[in-house]
Amino acid sequence: MSNSRIQSKALNAKLSWEIIGLDLAKNDLSFVGITLEGEIIRIDRLSYEQLIEFSRDIDPTTFAMEPCCESHYLTNQLELYGHQCRIIPGKAVQNYIDTYFSGQKNDLNDAEALAFLGQQKRLKFV
């Protein structure tokens, strides 16, 4: 199992995704996906339209994001294609970043924290 971080500029629907973490913003989002092989794929800026098109082409997977106005819309869209969505409290993300990223909070670190927290079985989702 690889644990490498790959900075990418494009989505690859041919990969098998275990979980995808999304840090949502007003006009775009940051994407961190963990493949079944354990690779971490990071994409800094992605439009909502690109994500919806991508979600149509992949097998059902789990998406993790923080609660906000955009998350409710996006959850409804993703669930139409058979995906599962987990809404994770912001405090859990902040604690994860303080612990594993030495408090270096940025969009990609938030998305990666969401991906890893979304895998937790004991975490209470919103």
N, C-alpha and C positions, 0 to 999 in steps of 0.2 A: 504494500500500500504506500503510495507516494504521498508526501505531505508538502509538496512544492506549491508556491504561490505563483500564478501565471497572470501577468497583466495583459489584458486583451482589449481589442477595440471592437470586436464583433461577437455576436452570439453564435453558438454552434449547437444546432438542434439535434445533431447526430450523437452527441454525448449523452450518457445516461446520468441523470441528476439525482442525487440523494436528497438534497435540500437547497433552497435558494433564499438568501437573505437580501432584502431590499430596504435601502434607506431612501425614503420618499421625500421629495422636495416639491415646490410648486409646479415647475415646468418639466422636471426630469427626475431621474433617480440614479442611485448607485447600486450596482448588482454584484453580489458575491455568491457564486454557486460552488457547491461541493459535489464532485462527481462520485459515482460508486467506487471508483479507483482511489479516491481520497485526494485528488487534485483540487486545488482551490483556484477558481477562475475569478478574477476581479476586473470589472468594467466600470470606469469612473462615471461617465455620463451617458445615459440611455433615455430615450423618450418613452413615454407611456405607450405610444402607438407601436414602437419597436417591441416592447415587452409583450403586449397583447398578441401581436403577430407571432412572436416566438412561442408563446404559451399554447397556441393552436397546434404547433408542429411537434411538441415534445410529449412524451408519455406522462401520465399524471404523476405529479410530484408534490412536495410540500414547499410552500412559500412562507417566509417569516418576515414580519414587519412590525413597526411600532404603531400605536393607535393615532389616527389623525383623520381629517376629512377625506383625504385621498385614499386611505386604507380601506374604507368601507366600500367605495366605488370599485377599487381594484379587486377586493375580495370577491365581490359579486361577479365581476368579469372573469376572474380566474376560475371560480367554482363552476362557471358554465362549461368549462373545458375539462372538468373532472379533477381539478387540482384541489389540494387541501391548503387552507390558509391558517396560520397561527399569528395572532396578534399578541405581541410581547410587551410587557410594561417597560416604560422608559427607564425606570430605576434599575431594573435587572440589566439592561444594556449598559448603563453608566457603571454599575458595579463590575461588570465583565471587563469593560475598557480600563477601569482603574487597576484591575488585577492583572490582565494579560497584555495590555498595550501601554502600561505605565502612564495612564491618563491621557495619552495622545488621541484626543477625540477628533475624528474627521469623518467624512461621509463613508469612505471605504472601510474604515475600522468599525464604524457603526453597522454597516451591512454584514461584515464578517462576524461580528458579535451576534447579530440577529440569526445568522445561519447556524452558528454553534449552539446558541440558546434554543433555537427551534428544534434541535435534536434531543433536548433534555426531556425525560419522561416525567420528572417530578415537579417541573416548573408549572406554575399556574398561569394559564393563558387568559387574556382578556376576553 
